[in-house]
């Protein structure tokens, strides 16, 4: 098969053994590769009820099908696993150089299974695969670990590592890939549970493409399309937070102060602007970029710290982090956010989940539900930067009362604290919410409610469509209406699963849409696919992830929203008064399940699964209607 | 391309010219052939606003992709055209030997366009195509015409002809194919408007199949599957009306007396059974069978008349006709129904539409809305067989007041009569309803409301699923609920479009389901298709037909039900009290449009059309959301 490395590498850490399997051609035909293929393997190989931190769970790393081809922004790799945070299907996507390296080493997918008894490193150099001891690295932070590995194995290697949070099985811990993170759903804890500290990959082969000439043409074409697109300059100049001010002041959907507000009120009301708006801080702080592989429009903004850790450089903060460690904590200080971001990176914590969890703790503290004893003396008021920094450290190490309370995210923390603190615990299925106040973006509320990995903004990636009211061929979207959302969300979800399967950056969805891909896939693989085939691959993946969750007991009852979103309207700003009532949510679910071909209980029907050629899954979890 | 004849025959009657075109390979890839391909041609070639009886309309005859292969029950050909009855997309399906003959003559599709100025016959014998004068045949009945043609052109020819109704442009007229009828949506009038009296086809070539050995195996396999299926014996022994008694007494959904009842009350209440139940009449009347090509489970029941036209044989009556010319008219006499059926066949009238139209007239007459002057003296009471027979004749010839009133179906008749008679005119979009009292089969009500050709039971073919409560992988269907119907109906529709595209008899859907087809298509054509591809072909076709209608101005407002169904509950029997309220219908439409990816107004979204690779149609009719 042209365009593919042709092998799957399976590493069993219990047995300390690596095996190479042929990439099954019939599965490539059905799933193409990347996320979709990895998801099918996860479904088939991780049994119902498996302990996410136990030996039965697997961590599958799958570069997108078009990664490494030179096509611009085709840069993403997916990690799939059973999520210890949600108990369901876990997916974490990262713009890692390791995706390219793995393919060049000869593998389209890496399956890590079992559990080592002592800390290990997995080292892959083309055909050579070694499982090395890593006791000396255990305890080191994620960035330092990778620095050491690069010194040891040379500049040609790509690396990934967990930090102390992953080692300590924090359910909101991340895996760092040379300062790009696979962060969500507890991926770091899965790697930590396997005692796998790091991965080192070097690949030196060339992959053959079906039509190299055509591919060159396409690379040139798309580089130009991207260059000429109006969004590109803003993304490059100010990063993913470019629209923060618009989100806040035009839409009033920038959640702040643990979602007490949908509008970063304190900052704007006192100054008329916020310091965390990239238009304010990027010109002062940016010193470089750290692009994903083959990105020609890098949104990365590498920042040098001055106040907190002078001289230290950090890649970020992105829009999500400006929310979770900024507005959410009422910290109106870009460098402080970058500093907290840096701490998350070295500890190996998901910035979104960590920030939202601390935001919850700050609210609980201000309400008197958490005492100074609970916080180990930290004055966890909103806006307290040093307290937030210390809380992050304690979370990573499970240190003290507050570290133990917060290490596993806001769902566990609120369950432990009790006292109605769940009412302001901002998560869905355990995963903390991203930077979109969905009380004023109702289609997005549906998307978060149903997403298989919990409150994820990228499973549907529909925020832009909802907030602007149009995108691609969608028009007349009313973000404040709860009607007519089923197909809209379904389509976006299917398309985004395709993006992850191909490895396309979602910030290119204004250029590639759906129709950009058939010619790319053809030039690379020779597979003559049309748009209906591609969107079906996305739908197939989405149904596998749902089926995985259904097998674990998930259903309609789990497709819900945080209490605050359903019961407390946004108090101020352009979306003041908006909430998603329980009745509205039920209506959206009804429509969505019909669009999906699922039962009223949110279970995929046998008819839908079989017509996606997922007969085995239909047999296991499908229902009549 | 293996499995295909490879040519399209285009006959222009205005110019008296036939041309042969290569079957475009890229369109075969997208549509496979048959109904789906024909529909795309119709969409592209018949412009918006074209007069259905004018020169711009086309009549496209397309045998199913698997017709003529020897696979059992793969027997159906589709005719598509702009319907003069509905003003929308017209489809009429028939188990015609001509489908096989056309392929053997070298053509996968026949496009008839333009309009002759004098009556013509189209004669095709392999490469030879002639347009012959037919003034001598004009005025003759449909069966006699074909008898003459067979005498003239030999026994090897297959024939089709219209009767006087088609000549006189009755909007409910049919085309007869050797006593199998393409009847619905005014197909006879389209042929009549082109002054095309008949078609004669002889084909002597052999089509090569991709894997002849495998095909032989499959033929054997499926013959056995069909033979062993429990439904086969009942279908063969008693025909399609086999379940009439169950429909009536178990379900109470056998519409009678112009839908005043959902239960054939008079017959059962006096005798405990009805004479039109095939278990009563088949043993007495059947003298033979007239199977569709390659049918190994023929449901055809050829009957010899004794009372009305002694010695005459008629193929039928089917279940639909037992309703429309039986219960609907309160005629509890199987031979009388067969006699009226015979009259429809020779005149070239659709038995369903003709019967429902007369039923309406009988109700209007009994209510005093029609006088004896209006009926030309006919005593049009329910149950009057001779009056019904005479009405049919007058309709075919547009004779007298009653003939002119009824010739174009119940919608036109009620519009002409006025006086609230529309309230008991049983049609949707102009097409008269089939034999399922959808007040007690709510999913089926939705299917009829949305069907692109008006009230058609075969567009979704969901009656069995609804009435039994399960079918294939569907379970727990509640026929009296209006909830959770969107995906159910969409799936059935897509599948049935696939059946017509392949040429599969819908009475085989209990054997083939969806999964039977990939191996058939592969053996015949070499196309390695999976289930998702096949169901997408069906969905693609369905969206083309909808788009055709949208271009003509159809929208949500047209997806409605007859007044009686929404406002008068079934008065008696097992479904007593059931109706489909306007609110229930609106709810079902909401869910259905979401399942379809259409707007709230019932217009396909651009996103849906493009993801079906129908970019040109998206551009023309698609909407934002």
Interface residues (C-beta under 8 A of the other chain):
Chain A: X30 X470 X472 X473 X474 X475 X476 X477 X483 X484 X486 X487 X488 X490 X491 X514 X515 X530 X531 X532 X533 X535 X536 X540 X590 X591 X592 X593 X594 X595 X596 X597 X598 X599 X600 X605 X606 X607 X608 X610 X611 X612 X613 X615 X618 X622 X623 X624 X625
Chain B: X30 X470 X472 X473 X474 X475 X476 X477 X483 X484 X486 X487 X488 X490 X491 X514 X515 X530 X531 X532 X533 X535 X536 X540 X590 X591 X592 X593 X594 X595 X596 X597 X598 X599 X600 X605 X606 X607 X608 X610 X611 X612 X613 X615 X618 X622 X623 X624 X625
